Amino acid sequence: MARTVLFHELGGPEVMRLEDVEVGEPGPGEVRIRVDAIGLNRAEVLFRTGHYIEPVRRFPARLGTEAAGVVEAVGEGVGGLRPGQPVSTVPAFSQNDYGVYAERAIVPAAAVLHRPEGIGAVEGAAVWMPYVTAYGALVEVGGMRPGDTVVLNAASSSVGLAAIHVADRVGATPIALTRTAAKKEALLKAGAAEVIVTESDDVVDRVLAATGGRGAEFVFDAVAGPGVTDLARVVAREGMLLVYGALSGEPTPYPGIDLGMPPLNMRTYTLLETTTQPERLRRAEAFVASGLRSGAFRPMVDRTFTLDEIADAHRYLESNAQIGKIVVTTGT
């Protein structure tokens, strides 16, 4: 038996319950892990409230795709993993099929990565989703190169912070956007070349000034909604606007030719584009592990909670007060 977070109806953090669940043995292609730490992501909030890209198929439902722990058992056909091995999981499966908000969990072996030496459980639950998301979008899909400029919306999120480091690693210039001045110093300290406070600064003027009028080769946007129209204005000729989230909760227009802009590529991106393609995930794992070894990348943990405090952890996640990742420890 393992304490596991379940919810029996859609709703706020209060619908989550800790219940004892029989874990069982891993099937073919599966791994059972002892979960030591869980990385929280907004996808879990959206899934719990019924606003995710896929609906909850049945109740009680599970939550969570990102965790760190130790392999307990492997199923038939699983190679390269053995009991006792420190690992992390990446979001590469549906929460309708698996969930890692638990003391022990079964997950697909394809979603399990070796945890680099020197990376503890808390850090191992905080590092992969942000860096693989940033790498997958900007490098795999976008082809970001040295000398490029990337504008990062919601830059104080775990993905935004990782994208600052990925841009630095590649030799690109990261410009961070943040709603208020409260997080400006933290973003500069994280490595942003420039920080634009959207409630008081003119984003278009500031980006064009910073790029000598050229505009940014990439805009990496987690907010979407009506704001994409202004963001589109700062994209350099033949640049790319990558939308990977919808924090605004509002409809997102497609900027039209009436803006008088140069050619613009606009596309959505999801982490699954990288994590469900073995070769892409292999390259992403190598890139992130290299950055961790060199010190260029580091887990950005804002705060930790215990599994008993899962509702409070979700309330904090929804407050948008954090800078970086929220991690829940299981105490196992």
C-alpha positions in Angstrom: 0.0 0.0 0.0 1.1 3.6 -0.6 -0.4 6.9 0.2 -1.6 8.3 -3.0 -3.4 11.6 -4.0 -6.7 11.0 -5.6 -9.6 13.2 -6.5 -13.2 12.0 -6.9 -14.6 15.2 -8.6 -13.4 18.2 -10.4 -12.7 21.3 -8.3 -10.2 23.3 -6.2 -7.3 22.0 -4.2 -9.7 20.8 -1.5 -10.9 17.9 -3.8 -7.6 16.1 -3.4 -7.5 13.3 -0.9 -4.6 11.1 0.4 -5.7 7.5 0.3 -4.0 4.2 0.7 -3.8 2.4 -2.6 -2.4 -1.0 -3.6 0.5 -0.4 -6.0 1.0 -3.8 -7.4 3.8 -5.0 -9.8 4.9 -3.2 -13.0 3.7 -4.7 -16.2 5.6 -5.0 -19.5 7.4 -1.8 -20.3 6.7 -0.3 -16.8 8.7 0.6 -13.8 7.7 0.9 -10.1 9.5 3.6 -8.2 9.7 4.7 -4.7 8.8 8.4 -5.0 10.8 10.7 -2.8 9.9 14.1 -4.4 7.3 15.4 -6.8 7.6 18.4 -9.1 4.3 20.4 -9.4 3.2 21.6 -12.8 0.2 23.7 -14.0 -1.0 20.8 -16.1 -2.1 19.2 -12.8 -4.2 22.2 -11.8 -5.8 22.2 -15.2 -6.4 18.5 -15.1 -7.9 18.7 -11.6 -10.3 21.5 -12.6 -11.3 20.1 -16.0 -9.5 22.6 -18.1 -6.6 20.5 -19.4 -6.1 19.5 -23.1 -7.6 16.1 -22.2 -10.5 15.5 -19.9 -10.6 13.3 -16.8 -11.9 9.9 -18.1 -12.8 8.3 -14.8 -12.9 8.9 -11.0 -11.1 8.5 -8.7 -8.4 10.2 -10.8 -4.7 10.5 -10.2 -2.3 13.4 -10.6 1.3 14.1 -11.5 3.9 13.3 -14.1 7.2 14.6 -12.7 9.0 12.9 -9.8 12.3 11.7 -8.5 13.0 8.5 -6.5 14.5 5.1 -6.7 13.6 2.1 -8.9 11.9 -0.7 -6.9 11.0 -3.1 -9.7 11.0 -3.3 -13.5 8.6 -5.0 -15.7 9.1 -7.4 -18.6 11.1 -6.0 -21.5 12.6 -3.1 -19.6 16.3 -2.6 -20.2 18.8 -0.1 -18.7 17.0 0.3 -15.4 17.5 -1.8 -12.3 16.2 -1.8 -8.7 18.1 0.7 -6.5 18.8 3.2 -9.3 18.1 6.9 -8.6 15.8 8.2 -11.4 13.5 11.0 -12.4 10.3 10.8 -14.4 9.4 13.3 -17.2 5.9 14.2 -18.4 5.5 11.6 -21.2 2.2 10.0 -20.4 -1.5 10.8 -19.7 -2.6 11.4 -16.1 -5.6 9.2 -17.0 -3.2 6.3 -17.2 -0.5 7.0 -14.5 0.1 9.5 -11.6 3.1 10.2 -9.4 1.5 12.1 -6.6 2.2 9.1 -4.3 4.7 7.4 -2.1 5.2 4.7 -4.7 4.1 4.7 -8.3 4.2 2.7 -11.5 5.2 4.6 -14.6 6.2 3.8 -18.2 9.9 3.0 -18.5 10.0 5.4 -21.5 9.3 8.3 -19.1 12.2 7.4 -16.7 15.5 9.2 -16.9 18.7 8.4 -15.0 19.3 11.0 -12.3 22.8 12.5 -12.7 25.2 12.0 -9.9 25.0 14.8 -7.3 21.4 15.6 -8.0 19.2 14.9 -5.0 15.5 13.9 -5.1 14.2 17.5 -4.7 16.4 18.8 -7.4 15.7 15.7 -9.6 12.0 16.5 -9.4 12.6 20.1 -10.4 15.0 20.1 -13.2 13.7 18.0 -16.2 10.4 19.5 -17.1 11.6 23.1 -17.2 14.8 22.4 -19.1 13.4 19.8 -21.5 10.5 22.2 -22.3 12.8 25.1 -23.0 15.3 23.0 -25.0 12.6 21.2 -27.0 10.9 24.4 -28.1 13.8 26.7 -28.6 16.5 24.3 -29.9 14.8 21.2 -31.3 11.8 23.0 -32.9 13.1 26.5 -33.2 16.7 25.9 -34.0 17.9 28.8 -31.7 21.5 29.8 -32.5 24.3 31.9 -31.1 23.5 35.6 -31.5 19.7 35.1 -31.5 17.5 37.0 -29.1 14.6 35.3 -27.3 11.8 37.2 -25.4 10.5 35.1 -22.5 7.0 35.8 -21.2 6.2 34.6 -17.7 9.9 34.5 -17.2 9.8 33.8 -13.4 8.2 30.4 -14.0 10.4 27.3 -13.8 10.3 27.0 -17.6 11.1 30.7 -18.0 14.1 30.5 -15.7 15.3 27.4 -17.5 14.9 29.2 -20.9 17.2 32.0 -19.6 19.9 29.4 -18.9 19.3 27.5 -22.2 19.6 30.7 -24.1 22.8 31.6 -22.3 24.2 28.1 -22.9 23.5 28.4 -26.7 24.9 31.9 -26.9 21.6 33.6 -27.4 20.3 36.7 -25.5 17.4 36.2 -23.2 15.0 39.2 -22.5 12.6 38.5 -19.6 9.1 39.8 -19.3 7.4 40.0 -15.9 4.2 41.7 -14.9 5.4 43.7 -11.9 8.8 44.9 -10.7 8.7 42.5 -7.7 10.6 39.8 -9.6 12.9 42.0 -11.6 16.1 41.5 -9.5 15.6 37.8 -9.3 15.4 37.6 -13.1 18.5 39.6 -13.6 20.3 37.4 -11.0 19.1 34.4 -13.0 20.9 35.6 -16.1 18.4 37.7 -18.0 20.2 40.2 -20.2 17.3 42.6 -19.8 14.0 42.6 -17.8 10.9 44.4 -19.1 8.1 45.1 -16.6 5.0 44.7 -18.7 2.6 46.8 -16.5 4.8 49.9 -16.8 7.2 49.4 -19.8 6.4 49.5 -23.5 7.3 46.0 -24.5 7.5 46.7 -28.2 9.7 49.8 -27.8 12.0 48.1 -25.3 12.6 44.9 -27.4 13.2 46.9 -30.6 15.6 49.2 -28.8 17.5 46.2 -27.3 17.8 44.5 -30.7 18.8 47.6 -32.7 15.3 47.6 -34.4 15.7 44.0 -35.6 13.3 42.4 -33.2 13.7 39.0 -31.5 14.3 35.8 -33.4 12.1 34.0 -30.8 9.3 34.8 -28.5 8.5 32.1 -25.9 5.0 32.7 -24.5 3.3 30.9 -21.7 0.5 33.4 -21.4 -1.2 33.5 -24.8 -4.6 35.4 -25.1 -4.8 38.9 -26.6 -1.3 39.8 -25.7 0.1 37.8 -28.5 -0.7 40.7 -30.9 1.9 42.9 -29.2 4.4 40.0 -28.9 4.1 39.4 -32.6 5.2 42.9 -33.2 8.6 42.3 -31.7 9.4 39.1 -33.7 12.2 39.6 -36.2 11.7 38.9 -39.9 11.1 35.1 -40.3 11.3 34.7 -36.5 9.1 32.5 -34.5 6.4 33.0 -31.8 6.2 29.8 -29.7 3.1 29.5 -27.5 3.5 26.8 -24.9 0.9 27.8 -22.3 -2.4 29.7 -21.8 -2.1 31.4 -18.4 -4.3 34.3 -19.5 -7.3 32.0 -19.9 -8.5 34.1 -22.8 -8.9 33.3 -26.5 -5.7 33.7 -28.5 -6.0 35.6 -31.8 -3.8 34.8 -34.7 -2.0 38.1 -35.6 -3.1 39.0 -39.1 -1.4 40.7 -42.1 -3.1 44.0 -41.1 -0.3 44.4 -38.6 2.1 45.3 -41.4 4.6 42.9 -39.9 7.4 41.0 -41.6 6.9 37.2 -42.2 6.0 35.5 -38.9 5.9 31.9 -37.8 3.5 31.2 -35.0 3.0 27.7 -33.5 2.0 26.0 -30.3 4.4 23.7 -28.5 3.9 21.0 -25.9 6.5 19.1 -23.9 5.1 15.8 -25.3 6.6 16.7 -28.7 10.0 16.0 -27.1 9.3 13.5 -24.3 7.3 11.0 -26.5 9.9 10.9 -29.3 12.8 8.8 -28.1 15.5 10.4 -30.2 14.4 13.9 -29.2 14.3 12.9 -25.6 17.7 11.3 -25.8 19.2 14.6 -27.2 17.3 16.6 -24.6 18.6 14.4 -21.7 22.2 14.7 -23.0 21.8 18.5 -23.3 20.4 19.0 -19.9 22.8 16.6 -18.2 25.7 18.4 -19.8 24.4 21.7 -18.5 24.0 20.3 -15.0 27.6 18.9 -15.0 29.0 22.2 -16.1 27.0 24.2 -13.6 25.3 26.2 -16.4 22.0 24.6 -15.4 20.7 24.3 -11.9 17.3 23.3 -10.3 15.4 26.5 -9.3 13.3 25.4 -6.4 11.1 28.1 -4.8 9.6 26.1 -2.0 8.9 22.6 -0.8 5.8 21.1 0.9 5.1 17.6 2.3 2.6 15.2 0.8 0.2 15.9 3.6 0.3 19.6 2.5 -0.6 18.9 -1.1 -3.7 21.1 -1.1 -1.6 24.0 0.3 1.1 23.3 -2.3 -1.6 23.6 -5.1 -2.9 26.8 -3.6 0.6 28.3 -3.7 1.0 27.1 -7.2 -2.2 28.9 -8.2 -1.1 32.1 -6.5 1.7 32.8 -9.0 3.9 34.1 -6.2 6.6 31.5 -6.8 9.9 32.1 -8.6 10.8 28.7 -10.0 9.6 25.2 -9.1 7.4 24.0 -6.2 8.3 20.5 -5.0 6.4 18.1 -2.7 8.4 15.6 -0.6 6.9 12.3 0.4 9.0 11.5 3.5 9.7 7.9 2.2 
